[in-house]
């Protein structure tokens, strides 16, 4: 180690080391289904299976949670994926003339 506080190249110029950026995990978002009195439970189960790739048992459990608690978590995703899932649910519900609502919320 030299007595000089900075490293110098052979030509006497100061050698600069680039700082590596600190990588952070992206914020995550919960996709939530909201209960209503009109959308059939079977339709909600099918959304959970087809859009969120849940198995039958888990889809039924989430659907019952939506029904009893008024809201249910479908999954946790990065923002872009969560927004896409919300749009898919709303579009599919509208196509089938159901008022089912879906939203996202940042995980704290």
C-alpha positions in Angstrom: 0.0 0.0 0.0 1.3 3.4 -0.8 1.5 6.5 1.4 -0.6 8.4 -1.1 -4.4 8.6 -0.2 -5.4 8.1 -3.9 -4.3 5.7 -6.6 -2.7 7.2 -9.7 -2.3 5.7 -13.1 1.1 5.3 -14.7 0.8 8.7 -16.4 0.2 10.5 -13.1 -3.6 11.0 -13.6 -6.0 10.1 -10.8 -7.6 6.7 -11.2 -11.4 6.8 -10.7 -13.3 3.7 -9.7 -17.0 3.8 -10.7 -19.4 3.3 -7.8 -21.6 0.3 -8.2 -25.3 1.2 -8.0 -27.1 -0.3 -5.0 -29.8 -2.5 -6.3 -33.1 -2.6 -4.5 -36.0 -5.0 -4.8 -38.9 -3.4 -6.6 -41.9 -2.5 -4.6 -44.6 -5.2 -4.5 -48.3 -4.8 -4.9 -51.3 -6.9 -3.6 -54.0 -7.5 -6.2 -57.4 -7.4 -4.4 -60.8 -8.6 -5.3 -63.8 -6.7 -3.8 -67.0 -8.3 -2.9 -70.3 -7.4 -4.5 -73.8 -8.9 -4.3 -74.1 -9.8 -8.0 -71.0 -11.6 -9.3 -71.5 -15.4 -9.0 -69.0 -17.2 -6.8 -68.2 -19.7 -9.6 -67.2 -16.7 -11.8 -64.8 -15.5 -9.2 -63.3 -18.9 -8.8 -62.8 -19.1 -12.5 -61.0 -15.7 -12.5 -58.7 -16.9 -9.8 -57.9 -20.1 -11.7 -57.5 -18.6 -15.1 -55.9 -15.2 -14.4 -54.0 -15.9 -11.2 -53.3 -19.6 -11.9 -54.7 -20.7 -8.5 -55.7 -24.3 -7.9 -59.4 -25.1 -7.3 -59.0 -25.4 -3.5 -57.1 -22.1 -3.1 -59.4 -20.3 -5.6 -62.4 -21.4 -3.5 -60.7 -20.3 -0.3 -59.9 -16.9 -1.6 -63.5 -16.5 -3.0 -64.9 -17.4 0.4 -62.6 -14.8 2.0 -63.9 -12.2 -0.5 -67.4 -13.2 0.2 -67.1 -13.1 4.0 -64.5 -10.3 4.6 -65.5 -8.1 1.7 -62.0 -8.3 0.2 -59.4 -10.9 -0.8 -55.8 -11.1 -1.9 -55.3 -12.8 -5.2 -51.5 -12.5 -5.3 -48.5 -10.2 -4.8 -46.7 -8.9 -7.8 -44.5 -6.2 -9.2 -46.4 -3.0 -10.2 -46.5 -3.8 -13.9 -47.8 -7.3 -13.4 -50.3 -6.3 -10.7 -51.7 -3.5 -13.0 -52.0 -6.0 -15.9 -53.8 -8.5 -13.6 -56.3 -5.8 -12.4 -57.0 -4.8 -16.0 -57.5 -8.4 -17.1 -60.0 -9.0 -14.2 -62.0 -5.9 -14.9 -62.1 -6.5 -18.6 -63.2 -10.1 -18.2 -65.9 -9.2 -15.7 -67.2 -6.5 -18.0 -67.3 -8.8 -21.0 -69.4 -11.2 -18.9 -71.6 -8.4 -17.5 -70.5 -8.7 -13.9 -69.7 -5.7 -11.7 -66.7 -7.4 -10.0 -64.1 -4.9 -8.9 -60.4 -5.4 -8.6 -57.7 -3.1 -7.3 -54.1 -3.1 -6.2 -52.3 -1.9 -3.0 -48.7 -1.5 -2.3 -47.3 -3.9 0.2 -45.8 -2.1 3.2 
